[in-house]
Amino acid sequence: MKRGALFLAFAFFVIPALAQPEGTFPARVVRWMDGDTAQIRILGTPPAGIFTYETVRLLGVNTPEVGEPFSEEATAYFRKLTMGKTVYVELSPWEFRDTHSRLLAYLWVETPEGFLMVNEALLKEGLARLLVYFPDREKYYCRFLEALASAQREKKNLWGKYPEPLSLWEVESDPVRYVLEVVTIVFEVSRVGEGKEGWSLWAAQSRYGFRAILQPSSCTQVWWQPLLDANLTGKKVAVTGELQWDSLSGGPRIVVLFPEQIQVLEEEK
């Protein structure tokens, strides 16, 4: 086969570029201020009300401030995902700008696997905390929760202070040490009860009334129904999340917003 014919034959098998995400416009990042803020240059004619150069604040996430642990890692990861690439800007449907006149947006970049949302990727890498004021209005709330749950379960970056599972006895022997930290607590369920907060899995032999609170109403479409229907009383579980304890009467608890935060352990034979 001649070279020209070979080239034409190969050309028919070239994978076409993906269509940009719906409702977005293209831009390039020209400066990374921190892990969730950047200056962009709009490619082509800017949409109405948008200037050629804008500062963008990523929606749904909050990365460490400059000087805080993992701030440099978050900025470096943001830069790695977007440097030299066309980014596609999706504005908030509720308000385009914050009080600092920054655009509030989701940023998308094309990868070999498809389009990746930078906001979500930062959560999944454990380099951002979730920042959503109105979950019912957040378009990607369940995606963000899944990314956060995955990072916390794998103890990535921000969540890696206590990488190994802890027994309930260890946590309750020194509770102040673990409050507001992401931990994995292993315990036996003494009873299951439904209340205003959700389904509570009460821990057996807890000194302070520790419980895991399952709230499937936040993302009902992703919850594994057999887990909700299962009789977990007497079962040993491992629950991962932020240990909360804001009052003595309330007791310590972990709120489970996504199924990946809870694992039913196999009984030893």
N, C-alpha and C positions, 0 to 999 in steps of 0.2 A: 504494500500500500504506500502511495506517495505521501510525503510529509503533509501537504495541504489537505489531502483527504483524511489523513489520520487526525489532524487538528479539528476538522469539521465533525468527525465522528465523536471525538472526545467532548466537543462543545455541547452536544446534545445531552450529555450526562452531567453538566455543571448544575449544581444545586442552586436554584434561584434564591435571591436574598429574601428574607422574611419581610412581610409588610409591617410597618411600624405599628405599635400598639394604638388602638383606637383612642381618639381624643387627645393625642400628644402632638408636640411640635419639636423639631430637632434643635440641638444646641451643642456646644462644646464647653467643658469646664476649663476655665483659664486660671483659677486659683482656688485652692482648698484651704479654708479658714480653720476648720476643725473637722471632726468626724461626721457632722451632720449639717454643715453650712459651707456653701461654695459660691463663687462668682462664675456666672456662665455668660457665653456669647451666643445669641440666637443666630441660627443659620437661616439665611433667606429673610423674607419679610416677617417681622414679628406680628403676632396676633394683636388685635385691638387692645389697648391698655397696657401692652408689654413693650419694654424698651429693648434695644439691641443688647445692652449689658444689664444684667440683673443679678441680685444676690438671692440664692435659693436656700430655704430651710426645709430639710426633709421632714415629711409628715410621719407621725406615729412613733418616732424614735427619739431618744435623747442619749447622745454619746457623752463620755466624760469630758469635762471642761479642760482647757489647756492647763497642764501642770498636774492634773489628777492622774492616778494610775490608769493605764490603758488608753489615755488620750492620744498619745503618739501612734499607738497601734491602730486605733480607730481611723485616724486621719490617713495613715499609710494604706490601710485597706480600702478606704474610699478612693484614694488616688489610684491604687492598683486596678480597681474595677473600671475606672472611667478615663484614665489618662490616654490621650490620643484617640479616643473613640467618640463617635456621635452618641450623645445621650438624648433620650426622648423624654420630654417634660410633660407630666400629667398634673394639672393644677387641681387644688382642692375644689370640690363642687360647692362648698359652703362659703368660703372666703378665700380670695386670691392672695391676700397679703396679711402679715401680722402687724403688730404695733410698731415694728422697726422697718416697715415697708418692704420686708423680704417676701418673695414669692413662697407660698406654701405648696409643696409639690411632692410627687413621687417621681423618681428618676429611673428610667429603664435603659439597659444596655443589651446589645445583641451578643450572644455567646453561641458556641457550636451546638448547645443543647436547646437553644431558643432564647427568648427574652428573659432577662433577670432583673428583678426590682432591687435597686441598691438598698432601699430602706429595709426590706425584708432580709437581704443578705447580711446586713450589719447585725440584725437581731440573731440570725442563725449562727453567726460566728461568735456570739457572746461578747460583742463590742458595743452594744447599745442596750439601754433599758426601754421598755415600752412606755410610750407617752401618748395616751389617748384619753381625752376629757369626756367625749361622748361616744361610747362604744356603739350605740344604736345608729350613729351617723357615720361611723368609720367604715368605708367601703371594703377595706382589706383587714378588718379586725381579726377574723378567724385565721387568716394566713399569718398575721403577726403573732397571734397567740401560739400557733403551731411552731413557728420559728423560735420563739422565746422558750417554749417548753423543751424543744429539742436541745437548745444550747445549755439550758440549766441541767437537763438530765445528763448530758455529756460533760458537764462542768467545764465549759469552755471559757477561757479568759476571765471576764468579770465574775463568773460563777465558780471559779476553780479554787476558792479558799479552802473548802472542805470537800475534796474529791471522793473520799471513801464513805460508804454508808455508815450511819451511826445508829446505835441502839437507842431506844427511848430512854433507857436508864442513863446513858452518857449525856444526852441532851438535858435531861431534867436535873442532873447532878450539878450542872453549871449553866443554867438557862440564859443568863445575861450574855454569855459568850456567843451564843448562837442566834439571839433575837435579831431580826432583819437581815440575816444571812441566808443564802440558799444552801439547803442541806437535804440529804436523803435520809429519812428516818424509817427504820424497820420496826414494825410493831404488830402485835396480834389484835385483831378487831374483836372487841368485847360485845358491841351492839351497834346496830345501824338505826338511825332515826332521821326523820324528815322535819325540817323547820323552816323558818323564814329565810335563813341563809342558804339552804339547799340540803342535800343529803349529807349527814355527818357520820363518819366512821370513828367511833369512840375507841380509844386505845385501852387495852387491858392493863391493869396495874399501873396506871398513870397517877403520879403524885398530884398533878395540877389539872387533870381533866383534859389532856391533850386529845385533839381530834383532827381529822382531815375532812374538809368540807368540799364536797363535790358540787359544782355548779354547772351542770350541762346546759342550762338554759342560755348560757352565753353563746354557745355554738352547737346547737342541737344536731345539726346536720353531720357533724364529724364524730360524735360520740359513738362508741362501740356499744350497741344496745345490750348484748349479753352481759357486759360488765355492769350496767345499771340494773339489770334484772337479777344478777347473781346474788346468792345468799352469802355474803362475805363474813358473817359472824363466825368467829373461830378461825378464820383464815389469817395467814401472815402476809402482810403487804409491805411494799417499799414505796414511800411517797416522797416526791421531790418538789421543792418549792421554797419560797421565802417563809421563814418561821416568824409568825406574827404573835405578839402578846402585848396588847395595849392597855389591859386592865386585869387586875387580879381575879375578878369575878368572871371575866370572859374566858380565861384560860388560854394556853398556847394552842396555836392551830396553823395549819397550812391550807390555803385555799387552792383547790384543784380546778383549774379552768379548762384544761385540755387533757385528753386521755393519756398522753405520753407521760404525764406527771405521776401516774400510779401504775404499779406493777404488782400483780398477784403472784406470790412466790410459790414455787413447787414445794410440797412437803417432802422432807427427807424420808427415804425408805429404810 
